[in-house]
Amino acid sequence: MDQQLIISIGREYGSGGHEIAEALAKRFNLEFYDKNILEKIAEEQQVCSTHLKRYDEAPKFPWLSRTVRGYSNSVEENIAELQFEYLRRKAREKESFVVVGRCAEEVLKDCPALISIFVIGRLETKCERIMRIQNVSAESAKMIISRNDRKRKMYHNYYCQNKWGDSRGYDLSISTSTAGVERTKDILEQYIRAIIDCRQRSMLNV
């Protein structure tokens, strides 16, 4: 597309946010960034991506690391910063893309092309999804959701001023429990196309 478009998708575990992000990337014919960012970084720096992926969206533990003169010995923090800078560079280069997580709504907040979305869901709906996809019990599903959301929250809140999931930090928060994952894809596509249209009209009126 002629106009730059960056879609940031934050998500609760089990909400279907990742699936929605992939669908939006296909519908708008955009590059899709998730864990593959680390593969691209590894290729650029000629290192093994397997090691980097161990620390993907991993929270930093302050008592195990230290920062001296702006340099941190935390692997988690250094890898996070590599991803942040990769996204900033792609935004500066006017690339359009969809990115999942990685604090993108904060990292790219000064980019006019950004549309930031946070996907949530009721616990029972998310549990049903995890039970179906991972073939686990309801109790296990709750534990998996709690563990992953806690990790995401710690990671996000360490690097961002806005708290993880706080609707004030995003353009739109939406629950897949209301309309379902498939219908939510349609709703978000319509929302994004409306934003694109508003931006185009604004540019014509300058």
N, CA, C and O of each residue as an XYZ file, in Angstrom:
824
protein
N       0.839     -1.199      0.000
C       0.000      0.000      0.000
C       0.872      1.246      0.000
O       2.010      1.222      0.468
N       0.317      2.348     -0.537
C       1.079      3.593     -0.648
C       1.320      4.224      0.719
O       2.407      4.740      0.983
N       0.335      4.186      1.570
C       0.422      4.790      2.893
C       0.997      3.792      3.888
O       0.546      2.649      3.959
N       1.989      4.223      4.654
C       2.577      3.315      5.642
C       1.536      2.922      6.683
O       0.740      3.750      7.125
N       1.553      1.641      7.071
C       0.621      1.129      8.073
C       1.354      0.163      8.986
O       1.950     -0.810      8.525
N       1.309      0.435     10.273
C       1.892     -0.462     11.270
C       0.793     -0.825     12.262
O       0.177      0.051     12.871
N       0.555     -2.115     12.415
C      -0.473     -2.607     13.335
C       0.217     -3.347     14.463
O       0.911     -4.338     14.233
N       0.028     -2.869     15.677
C       0.598     -3.499     16.867
C      -0.510     -4.257     17.599
O      -1.560     -3.695     17.912
N      -0.260     -5.537     17.866
C      -1.244     -6.368     18.562
C      -0.673     -6.871     19.887
O       0.225     -7.713     19.907
N      -1.202     -6.345     20.990
C      -0.919     -6.910     22.299
C      -2.036     -7.902     22.609
O      -3.124     -7.791     22.043
N      -1.797     -8.864     23.489
C      -2.840     -9.873     23.690
C      -2.673    -10.604     25.007
O      -1.564    -10.831     25.492
N      -3.824    -10.962     25.568
C      -3.844    -11.891     26.687
C      -3.669    -13.296     26.129
O      -4.095    -13.581     25.010
N      -3.049    -14.163     26.901
C      -2.833    -15.535     26.453
C      -4.176    -16.249     26.331
O      -5.000    -16.212     27.245
N      -4.379    -16.895     25.192
C      -5.624    -17.622     24.972
C      -6.722    -16.793     24.335
O      -7.805    -17.310     24.060
N      -6.462    -15.512     24.095
C      -7.489    -14.635     23.529
C      -7.623    -14.786     22.015
O      -8.609    -14.344     21.426
N      -6.624    -15.414     21.390
C      -6.630    -15.510     19.930
C      -5.941    -14.346     19.259
O      -6.045    -14.184     18.043
N      -5.238    -13.530     20.029
C      -4.593    -12.339     19.488
C      -3.567    -12.640     18.415
O      -3.470    -11.922     17.420
N      -2.799    -13.706     18.615
C      -1.773    -14.062     17.638
C      -2.414    -14.470     16.307
O      -1.966    -14.053     15.239
N      -3.456    -15.280     16.386
C      -4.167    -15.706     15.171
C      -4.771    -14.507     14.449
O      -4.742    -14.431     13.220
N      -5.313    -13.579     15.215
C      -5.893    -12.370     14.636
C      -4.821    -11.540     13.939
O      -5.042    -11.025     12.842
N      -3.660    -11.411     14.577
C      -2.567    -10.639     13.990
C      -2.118    -11.250     12.662
O      -1.887    -10.526     11.693
N      -1.996    -12.566     12.614
C      -1.617    -13.242     11.369
C      -2.649    -12.997     10.273
O      -2.301    -12.759      9.116
N      -3.920    -13.057     10.653
C      -4.996    -12.845      9.678
C      -4.970    -11.424      9.130
O      -5.152    -11.221      7.929
N      -4.745    -10.437      9.997
C      -4.693     -9.042      9.561
C      -3.510     -8.804      8.623
O      -3.615     -8.052      7.654
N      -2.382     -9.454      8.924
C      -1.209     -9.314      8.054
C      -1.528     -9.818      6.646
O      -1.118     -9.215      5.654
N      -2.257    -10.920      6.572
C      -2.627    -11.477      5.266
C      -3.648    -10.586      4.554
O      -3.551    -10.355      3.349
N      -4.628    -10.090      5.316
C      -5.681     -9.284      4.700
C      -5.159     -7.956      4.157
O      -5.661     -7.447      3.155
N      -4.150     -7.400      4.825
C      -3.583     -6.124      4.370
C      -2.279     -6.315      3.601
O      -1.630     -5.349      3.200
N      -1.911     -7.578      3.405
C      -0.690     -7.915      2.664
C       0.544     -7.242      3.274
O       1.313     -6.572      2.585
N       0.708     -7.440      4.584
C       1.796     -6.816      5.319
C       2.777     -7.859      5.843
O       2.428     -9.022      6.041
N       4.001     -7.418      6.061
C       4.999     -8.254      6.731
C       4.501     -8.557      8.140
O       3.877     -7.711      8.780
N       4.780     -9.773      8.622
C       4.329    -10.185      9.950
C       5.533    -10.432     10.841
O       6.394    -11.252     10.524
N       5.588     -9.712     11.966
C       6.714     -9.846     12.886
C       6.271    -10.426     14.221
O       5.368     -9.910     14.880
N       6.925    -11.500     14.595
C       6.725    -12.128     15.901
C       8.088    -12.656     16.323
O       9.043    -11.883     16.403
N       8.201    -13.929     16.590
C       9.499    -14.505     16.944
C      10.470    -14.471     15.777
O      11.683    -14.552     15.975
N       9.947    -14.352     14.562
C      10.819    -14.316     13.393
C      11.715    -13.077     13.374
O      12.674    -13.027     12.604
N      11.418    -12.076     14.210
C      12.308    -10.915     14.325
C      13.693    -11.379     14.743
O      14.703    -10.893     14.234
N      13.731    -12.327     15.680
C      15.020    -12.810     16.174
C      15.781    -13.563     15.094
O      17.010    -13.514     15.050
N      15.063    -14.255     14.226
C      15.722    -14.934     13.105
C      16.362    -13.915     12.171
O      17.473    -14.121     11.681
N      15.653    -12.814     11.928
C      16.176    -11.773     11.047
C      17.368    -11.071     11.689
O      18.345    -10.759     11.008
N      17.295    -10.822     12.992
C      18.415    -10.202     13.704
C      19.622    -11.132     13.694
O      20.749    -10.696     13.460
N      19.380    -12.416     13.950
C      20.464    -13.402     13.967
C      21.146    -13.479     12.605
O      22.368    -13.603     12.517
N      20.350    -13.405     11.552
C      20.902    -13.454     10.194
C      21.764    -12.234      9.917
O      22.831    -12.340      9.314
N      21.289    -11.064     10.364
C      22.049     -9.827     10.153
C      23.370     -9.846     10.907
O      24.391     -9.377     10.406
N      23.337    -10.403     12.135
C      24.525    -10.393     12.983
C      25.321    -11.684     12.904
O      26.335    -11.846     13.583
N      24.850    -12.602     12.067
C      25.534    -13.874     11.830
C      25.759    -14.648     13.125
O      26.867    -15.085     13.434
N      24.654    -14.803     13.875
C      24.678    -15.620     15.097
C      23.534    -16.620     15.030
O      22.676    -16.531     14.153
N      23.522    -17.571     15.958
C      22.486    -18.604     15.978
C      21.211    -18.059     16.612
O      21.246    -17.509     17.712
N      20.094    -18.211     15.921
C      18.823    -17.682     16.430
C      18.263    -18.518     17.582
O      17.458    -18.018     18.367
N      18.672    -19.770     17.695
C      18.162    -20.656     18.754
C      18.448    -20.082     20.129
O      17.585    -20.110     21.007
N      19.636    -19.569     20.321
C      20.007    -18.982     21.616
C      19.175    -17.743     21.899
O      18.723    -17.546     23.027
N      18.965    -16.902     20.886
C      18.200    -15.679     21.084
C      16.760    -15.974     21.468
O      16.188    -15.285     22.312
N      16.165    -17.003     20.847
C      14.755    -17.312     21.073
C      14.476    -17.770     22.507
O      13.338    -17.684     22.969
N      15.478    -18.246     23.200
C      15.297    -18.659     24.598
C      14.876    -17.487     25.471
O      14.248    -17.669     26.514
N      15.227    -16.287     25.036
C      14.969    -15.095     25.850
C      13.919    -14.184     25.222
O      13.802    -13.017     25.597
N      13.156    -14.712     24.268
C      12.160    -13.897     23.582
C      11.035    -13.492     24.529
O      10.426    -14.345     25.174
N      10.760    -12.197     24.614
C       9.740    -11.634     25.505
C       9.873    -12.165     26.929
O       8.880    -12.387     27.622
N      11.111    -12.362     27.346
C      11.376    -12.850     28.702
C      11.620    -11.660     29.620
O      12.374    -10.755     29.261
N      10.998    -11.640     30.800
C      11.206    -10.519     31.719
C      12.614    -10.517     32.301
O      13.223    -11.567     32.507
N      13.108     -9.324     32.556
C      14.420     -9.184     33.174
C      14.274     -9.334     34.685
O      13.314     -8.839     35.276
N      15.231    -10.019     35.302
C      15.236    -10.175     36.752
C      16.334     -9.279     37.323
O      17.514     -9.621     37.244
N      15.950     -8.119     37.907
C      16.933     -7.117     38.341
C      17.986     -7.653     39.300
O      19.130     -7.199     39.273
N      17.620     -8.615     40.148
C      18.574     -9.102     41.132
C      19.650    -10.008     40.518
O      20.618    -10.376     41.183
N      19.464    -10.360     39.236
C      20.438    -11.213     38.554
C      21.255    -10.436     37.522
O      22.075    -11.013     36.809
N      21.025     -9.120     37.449
C      21.721     -8.347     36.425
C      22.053     -6.960     36.952
O      21.566     -6.542     38.003
N      22.888     -6.259     36.204
C      23.273     -4.901     36.572
C      23.578     -4.115     35.317
O      23.928     -4.676     34.279
N      23.438     -2.795     35.431
C      23.716     -1.905     34.311
C      24.814     -0.935     34.718
O      24.710     -0.272     35.750
N      25.865     -0.850     33.909
C      26.994      0.033     34.183
C      27.222      0.910     32.957
O      27.458      0.410     31.857
N      27.148      2.247     33.164
C      27.368      3.215     32.083
C      26.476      2.937     30.871
O      26.892      3.073     29.720
N      25.234      2.543     31.171
C      24.266      2.321     30.104
C      24.320      0.952     29.465
O      23.518      0.659     28.579
N      25.250      0.097     29.893
C      25.368     -1.241     29.324
C      24.908     -2.277     30.348
O      25.359     -2.283     31.494
N      24.004     -3.151     29.913
C      23.446     -4.157     30.811
C      24.082     -5.519     30.544
O      24.408     -5.853     29.405
N      24.256     -6.309     31.628
C      24.739     -7.680     31.442
C      23.575     -8.663     31.384
O      23.774     -9.877     31.419
N      22.347     -8.124     31.293
C      21.158     -8.968     31.191
C      20.934     -9.382     29.738
O      20.739     -8.536     28.866
N      20.964    -10.689     29.488
C      20.711    -11.187     28.136
C      19.291    -10.816     27.712
O      19.065    -10.407     26.573
N      18.329    -10.960     28.639
C      16.933    -10.645     28.342
C      16.782     -9.201     27.885
O      16.102     -8.930     26.896
N      17.407     -8.281     28.595
C      17.288     -6.868     28.255
C      17.969     -6.547     26.926
O      17.430     -5.787     26.121
N      19.130     -7.111     26.697
C      19.854     -6.842     25.460
C      19.089     -7.359     24.240
O      19.058     -6.703     23.199
N      18.475     -8.531     24.371
C      17.711     -9.085     23.259
C      16.439     -8.283     23.034
O      16.032     -8.070     21.892
N      15.812     -7.839     24.112
C      14.628     -6.980     23.980
C      14.987     -5.695     23.236
O      14.255     -5.266     22.344
N      16.102     -5.087     23.598
C      16.509     -3.840     22.955
C      16.853     -4.049     21.482
O      16.612     -3.169     20.655
N      17.418     -5.215     21.153
C      17.691     -5.533     19.755
C      16.395     -5.548     18.945
O      16.339     -5.033     17.828
N      15.352     -6.148     19.529
C      14.060     -6.210     18.844
C      13.422     -4.829     18.737
O      12.852     -4.484     17.702
N      13.517     -4.042     19.799
C      12.941     -2.694     19.775
C      13.593     -1.856     18.670
O      12.910     -1.169     17.910
N      14.920     -1.927     18.597
C      15.636     -1.139     17.599
C      15.336     -1.641     16.191
O      15.286     -0.850     15.249
N      15.139     -2.938     16.043
C      14.775     -3.495     14.733
C      13.436     -2.908     14.278
O      13.293     -2.507     13.123
N      12.462     -2.859     15.180
C      11.146     -2.308     14.844
C      11.242     -0.814     14.529
O      10.618     -0.333     13.583
N      12.024     -0.087     15.324
C      12.189      1.345     15.055
C      12.814      1.569     13.681
O      12.408      2.467     12.943
N      13.796      0.754     13.349
C      14.465      0.894     12.053
C      13.498      0.628     10.908
O      13.485      1.369      9.925
N      12.690     -0.417     11.022
C      11.720     -0.739      9.981
C      10.688      0.385      9.847
O      10.247      0.705      8.743
N      10.313      0.976     10.976
C       9.363      2.098     10.932
C      10.001      3.310     10.259
O       9.353      3.985      9.459
N      11.265      3.590     10.578
C      11.964      4.721      9.952
C      12.107      4.519      8.444
O      12.076      5.475      7.669
N      12.266      3.256      8.045
C      12.419      2.927      6.627
C      11.073      2.909      5.896
O      10.998      2.557      4.719
N      10.013      3.294      6.611
C       8.658      3.394      6.047
C       8.077      2.040      5.655
O       7.228      1.955      4.767
N       8.533      0.994      6.312
C       7.960     -0.326      6.047
C       6.609     -0.441      6.756
O       6.418      0.099      7.846
N       5.696     -1.138      6.133
C       4.401     -1.440      6.749
C       4.434     -2.874      7.266
O       4.952     -3.765      6.593
N       3.879     -3.101      8.465
C       3.931     -4.437      9.033
C       2.952     -4.592     10.187
O       2.413     -3.616     10.706
N       2.737     -5.851     10.576
C       1.986     -6.202     11.785
C       2.981     -6.802     12.764
O       3.788     -7.651     12.386
N       2.931     -6.372     14.012
C       3.837     -6.919     15.019
C       3.034     -7.356     16.237
O       2.131     -6.653     16.691
N       3.380     -8.528     16.753
C       2.730     -9.071     17.949
C       3.607     -8.807     19.170
O       4.791     -9.142     19.171
N       3.028     -8.208     20.205
C       3.748     -7.995     21.452
C       4.948     -7.088     21.289
O       4.915     -6.118     20.531
N       6.021     -7.416     22.017
C       7.295     -6.717     21.961
C       7.192     -5.226     22.278
O       7.982     -4.420     21.787
N       6.205     -4.872     23.108
C       6.037     -3.493     23.575
C       5.907     -2.506     22.416
O       6.239     -1.329     22.553
N       5.422     -2.994     21.279
C       5.429     -2.174     20.062
C       4.594     -0.904     20.195
O       4.937      0.125     19.613
N       3.496     -0.968     20.960
C       2.661      0.231     21.080
C       3.392      1.351     21.805
O       3.048      2.523     21.646
N       4.409      0.995     22.608
C       5.226      1.993     23.295
C       6.467      2.332     22.473
O       6.827      3.500     22.328
N       7.106      1.312     21.946
C       8.337      1.487     21.171
C       8.089      2.368     19.950
O       8.943      3.174     19.580
N       6.917      2.216     19.320
C       6.614      2.928     18.076
C       5.561      4.027     18.267
O       4.927      4.453     17.302
N       5.380      4.477     19.492
C       4.287      5.408     19.794
C       4.396      6.730     19.045
O       3.385      7.403     18.842
N       5.604      7.116     18.630
C       5.779      8.381     17.920
C       5.619      8.234     16.411
O       5.755      9.208     15.670
N       5.329      7.019     15.958
C       5.166      6.790     14.522
C       3.717      7.061     14.118
O       2.814      6.403     14.636
N       3.467      8.001     13.218
C       2.094      8.341     12.819
C       1.348      7.181     12.159
O       0.118      7.185     12.108
N       2.080      6.196     11.657
C       1.449      5.076     10.941
C       0.903      4.004     11.880
O       0.240      3.068     11.433
N       1.174      4.133     13.166
C       0.835      3.071     14.123
C      -0.650      3.039     14.483
O      -1.269      4.074     14.731
N      -1.203      1.825     14.505
C      -2.514      1.547     15.102
C      -2.287      0.446     16.124
O      -1.862     -0.653     15.770
N      -2.567      0.733     17.386
C      -2.276     -0.233     18.447
C      -3.566     -0.833     19.000
O      -4.532     -0.126     19.287
N      -3.550     -2.153     19.139
C      -4.735     -2.913     19.559
C      -4.348     -3.885     20.652
O      -3.276     -4.488     20.607
N      -5.221     -4.037     21.634
C      -5.001     -5.044     22.673
C      -6.200     -5.988     22.687
O      -7.346     -5.550     22.784
N      -5.921     -7.296     22.589
C      -6.965     -8.313     22.497
C      -7.103     -9.033     23.830
O      -6.134     -9.570     24.366
N      -8.322     -9.035     24.356
C      -8.587     -9.667     25.640
C      -9.679    -10.731     25.471
O     -10.156    -10.977     24.363
N     -10.060    -11.352     26.581
C     -11.143    -12.331     26.547
C     -11.500    -12.748     27.965
O     -10.684    -12.629     28.879
N     -12.712    -13.230     28.143
C     -13.110    -13.734     29.451
C     -12.341    -15.010     29.752
O     -11.989    -15.768     28.848
N     -12.085    -15.235     31.038
C     -11.263    -16.380     31.432
C     -11.844    -17.695     30.934
O     -11.109    -18.550     30.442
N     -13.151    -17.863     31.057
C     -13.748    -19.136     30.642
C     -13.593    -19.375     29.141
O     -13.382    -20.507     28.707
N     -13.699    -18.299     28.349
C     -13.538    -18.426     26.900
C     -12.096    -18.780     26.548
O     -11.842    -19.620     25.684
N     -11.161    -18.130     27.229
C      -9.749    -18.404     26.969
C      -9.388    -19.829     27.398
O      -8.614    -20.510     26.725
N      -9.948    -20.265     28.504
C      -9.691    -21.632     28.966
C     -10.195    -22.652     27.950
O      -9.511    -23.631     27.653
N     -11.382    -22.419     27.424
C     -11.939    -23.332     26.413
C     -11.029    -23.410     25.199
O     -10.827    -24.486     24.637
N     -10.489    -22.292     24.803
C      -9.599    -22.260     23.635
C      -8.316    -23.041     23.908
O      -7.884    -23.841     23.078
N      -7.709    -22.811     25.069
C      -6.464    -23.506     25.422
C      -6.705    -24.995     25.607
O      -5.877    -25.808     25.197
N      -7.818    -25.362     26.213
C      -8.156    -26.771     26.377
C      -8.260    -27.464     25.024
O      -7.796    -28.592     24.855
N      -8.872    -26.777     24.066
C      -9.065    -27.355     22.733
C      -7.759    -27.437     21.960
O      -7.470    -28.463     21.345
N      -6.976    -26.384     21.982
C      -5.755    -26.326     21.176
C      -4.634    -27.181     21.776
O      -3.916    -27.868     21.049
N      -4.488    -27.136     23.107
C      -3.375    -27.836     23.744
C      -3.788    -29.171     24.368
O      -2.955    -29.897     24.911
N      -5.082    -29.484     24.283
C      -5.588    -30.757     24.793
C      -5.220    -30.951     26.270
O      -4.617    -31.954     26.649
N      -5.597    -29.974     27.085
C      -5.313    -30.023     28.523
C      -6.617    -29.847     29.298
O      -7.651    -29.501     28.726
N      -6.551    -30.087     30.592
C      -7.722    -29.941     31.446
C      -8.000    -28.468     31.713
O      -7.172    -27.606     31.417
N      -9.170    -28.189     32.273
C      -9.547    -26.812     32.589
C      -8.583    -26.209     33.609
O      -8.195    -25.047     33.496
N      -8.204    -27.004     34.597
C      -7.287    -26.524     35.635
C      -5.920    -26.204     35.037
O      -5.310    -25.188     35.372
N      -5.447    -27.074     34.155
C      -4.155    -26.836     33.500
C      -4.220    -25.601     32.619
O      -3.270    -24.820     32.570
N      -5.335    -25.420     31.923
C      -5.506    -24.257     31.055
C      -5.417    -22.964     31.857
O      -4.773    -22.007     31.429
N      -6.058    -22.937     33.011
C      -6.000    -21.745     33.871
C      -4.571    -21.449     34.303
O      -4.145    -20.294     34.322
N      -3.834    -22.502     34.650
C      -2.443    -22.321     35.090
C      -1.576    -21.816     33.940
O      -0.725    -20.949     34.138
N      -1.788    -22.353     32.746
C      -1.015    -21.929     31.579
C      -1.281    -20.471     31.257
O      -0.352    -19.713     30.977
N      -2.549    -20.074     31.295
C      -2.927    -18.684     31.021
C      -2.311    -17.750     32.058
O      -1.736    -16.718     31.716
N      -2.439    -18.123     33.321
C      -1.912    -17.284     34.401
C      -0.399    -17.126     34.289
O       0.126    -16.025     34.457
N       0.297    -18.210     34.009
C       1.761    -18.177     33.927
C       2.230    -17.301     32.759
O       3.140    -16.487     32.913
N       1.605    -17.474     31.600
C       2.025    -16.715     30.427
C       1.657    -15.233     30.532
O       2.432    -14.367     30.124
N       0.477    -14.946     31.076
C       0.090    -13.542     31.243
C       0.973    -12.840     32.267
O       1.302    -11.664     32.107
N       1.352    -13.556     33.310
C       2.251    -12.965     34.313
C       3.606    -12.628     33.689
O       4.179    -11.574     33.965
N       4.109    -13.523     32.854
C       5.385    -13.296     32.167
C       5.290    -12.094     31.222
O       6.187    -11.251     31.190
N       4.203    -12.024     30.458
C       4.030    -10.910     29.525
C       3.903     -9.581     30.253
O       4.443     -8.562     29.821
N       3.182     -9.612     31.359
C       2.988     -8.390     32.148
C       4.311     -7.890     32.713
O       4.603     -6.696     32.648
N       5.110     -8.793     33.266
C       6.411     -8.407     33.828
C       7.316     -7.834     32.745
O       7.979     -6.817     32.950
N       7.337     -8.492     31.600
C       8.174     -8.049     30.482
C       7.747     -6.652     30.019
O       8.572     -5.748     29.890
N       6.457     -6.496     29.775
C       5.938     -5.226     29.260
C       6.145     -4.096     30.252
O       6.637     -3.031     29.877
N       5.784     -4.303     31.489
C       5.814     -3.226     32.470
C       7.225     -2.794     32.830
O       7.419     -1.691     33.340
N       8.213     -3.645     32.575
C       9.608     -3.254     32.834
C      10.056     -2.194     31.830
O      10.794     -1.273     32.180
N       9.602     -2.330     30.569
C      10.078     -1.452     29.503
C       9.131     -0.303     29.179
O       9.533      0.647     28.507
N       7.892     -0.364     29.637
C       6.889      0.608     29.205
C       6.338      1.449     30.352
O       6.251      0.989     31.491
N       5.967      2.688     30.034
C       5.314      3.544     31.017
C       3.872      3.107     31.229
O       3.404      3.005     32.364
N       3.169      2.850     30.127
C       1.796      2.371     30.237
C       1.785      0.910     30.669
O       2.609      0.120     30.208
N       0.873      0.553     31.536
C       0.803     -0.801     32.054
C       0.210     -1.759     31.024
O      -0.647     -1.377     30.228
N       0.671     -2.990     31.050
C       0.207     -4.021     30.126
C      -1.307     -4.193     30.232
O      -1.839     -4.425     31.318
N      -1.991     -4.077     29.104
C      -3.436     -4.275     29.082
C      -4.269     -3.072     29.455
O      -5.491     -3.111     29.314
N      -3.643     -1.989     29.931
C      -4.389     -0.777     30.284
C      -4.896     -0.139     28.991
O      -4.098      0.246     28.137
N      -6.192     -0.028     28.847
C      -6.785      0.443     27.588
C      -6.303      1.828     27.188
O      -6.354      2.182     26.010
N      -5.834      2.625     28.156
C      -5.368      3.972     27.836
C      -4.072      3.952     27.031
O      -3.691      4.964     26.442
N      -3.399      2.814     27.002
C      -2.144      2.708     26.269
C      -2.303      2.218     24.841
O      -1.312      2.025     24.136
N      -3.549      2.014     24.404
C      -3.806      1.460     23.070
C      -4.892      2.273     22.369
O      -5.677      2.970     23.013
N      -4.923      2.174     21.048
C      -5.998      2.823     20.304
C      -7.318      2.106     20.527
O      -8.377      2.733     20.555
N      -7.253      0.780     20.685
C      -8.470     -0.007     20.824
C      -8.192     -1.270     21.629
O      -7.192     -1.950     21.402
N      -9.081     -1.581     22.569
C      -9.072     -2.862     23.260
C     -10.345     -3.599     22.877
O     -11.424     -3.007     22.854
N     -10.224     -4.893     22.574
C     -11.391     -5.647     22.099
C     -11.376     -7.058     22.681
O     -10.322     -7.685     22.795
N     -12.558     -7.544     23.045
C     -12.688     -8.886     23.623
C     -13.187     -9.870     22.574
O     -14.208     -9.636     21.928
N     -12.468    -10.961     22.411
C     -12.901    -12.003     21.473
C     -14.028    -12.837     22.063
O     -14.651    -13.622     21.349
N     -14.298    -12.683     23.342
C     -15.387    -13.428     23.973
C     -16.750    -12.912     23.524
O     -17.749    -13.625     23.615
N     -16.790    -11.689     23.048
C     -18.060    -11.076     22.648
C     -18.538    -11.575     21.290
O     -19.684    -12.000     21.146
N     -17.651    -11.521     20.291
C     -18.053    -11.883     18.931
C     -17.338    -13.117     18.392
O     -17.661    -13.594     17.304
N     -16.365    -13.642     19.149
C     -15.588    -14.770     18.662
C     -14.380    -14.302     17.880
O     -14.341    -13.165     17.409
N     -13.392    -15.176     17.738
C     -12.141    -14.811     17.076
C     -12.364    -14.454     15.611
O     -11.834    -13.449     15.137
N     -13.139    -15.258     14.886
C     -13.326    -15.018     13.459
C     -14.020    -13.685     13.188
O     -13.594    -12.924     12.319
N     -15.075    -13.409     13.925
C     -15.796    -12.146     13.724
C     -14.938    -10.961     14.171
O     -15.032     -9.877     13.594
N     -14.109    -11.159     15.185
C     -13.232    -10.091     15.651
C     -12.243     -9.703     14.563
O     -11.895     -8.530     14.432
N     -11.790    -10.671     13.785
C     -10.908    -10.364     12.650
C     -11.599     -9.405     11.692
O     -10.990     -8.445     11.220
N     -12.866     -9.666     11.407
C     -13.626     -8.809     10.487
C     -13.817     -7.415     11.072
O     -13.667     -6.409     10.377
N     -14.149     -7.372     12.358
C     -14.373     -6.087     13.032
C     -13.105     -5.232     12.999
O     -13.163     -4.034     12.723
N     -11.964     -5.859     13.282
C     -10.700     -5.122     13.306
C     -10.284     -4.688     11.903
O      -9.725     -3.606     11.723
N     -10.554     -5.525     10.922
C     -10.252     -5.122      9.543
C     -11.051     -3.878      9.178
O     -10.509     -2.947      8.582
N     -12.340     -3.855      9.530
C     -13.180     -2.695      9.242
C     -12.686     -1.456      9.985
O     -12.664     -0.357      9.431
N     -12.293     -1.645     11.239
C     -11.784     -0.542     12.058
C     -10.514      0.047     11.436
O     -10.379      1.264     11.310
N      -9.599     -0.824     11.056
C      -8.327     -0.369     10.485
C      -8.553      0.330      9.148
O      -7.929      1.354      8.873
N      -9.431     -0.208      8.321
C      -9.720      0.434      7.036
C     -10.357      1.806      7.246
O     -10.117      2.728      6.467
N     -11.159      1.942      8.286
C     -11.759      3.245      8.602
C     -10.683      4.247      9.019
O     -10.747      5.418      8.645
N      -9.691      3.789      9.796
C      -8.587      4.662     10.208
C      -7.765      5.085      8.992
O      -7.390      6.251      8.860
N      -7.490      4.125      8.102
C      -6.737      4.435      6.884
C      -7.474      5.496      6.064
O      -6.869      6.442      5.561
N      -8.787      5.321      5.941
C      -9.603      6.277      5.182
C      -9.553      7.658      5.817
O      -9.434      8.662      5.115
N      -9.643      7.714      7.149
C      -9.584      9.004      7.857
C      -8.234      9.678      7.633
O      -8.172     10.892      7.442
N      -7.166      8.906      7.657
C      -5.825      9.469      7.453
C      -5.671      9.999      6.035
O      -5.075     11.055      5.823
N      -6.207      9.266      5.068
C      -6.114      9.710      3.679
C      -6.892     11.002      3.469
O      -6.429     11.904      2.771
N      -8.079     11.091      4.077
C      -8.890     12.308      3.955
C      -8.182     13.484      4.606
O      -8.214     14.607      4.102
N      -7.538     13.202      5.744
C      -6.810     14.254      6.455
C      -5.653     14.782      5.608
O      -5.398     15.986      5.581
N      -4.958     13.881      4.921
C      -3.837     14.290      4.076
C      -4.314     15.131      2.899
O      -3.633     16.068      2.482
N      -5.480     14.797      2.366
C      -6.014     15.551      1.228
C      -6.458     16.948      1.622
O      -6.494     17.859      0.795
N      -6.800     17.108      2.919
C      -7.295     18.397      3.408
C      -6.204     19.300      3.941
O      -6.469     20.414      4.396
N      -4.964     18.807      3.882
C      -3.862     19.626      4.402
C      -3.660     20.857      3.520
O      -2.778     21.672      3.791
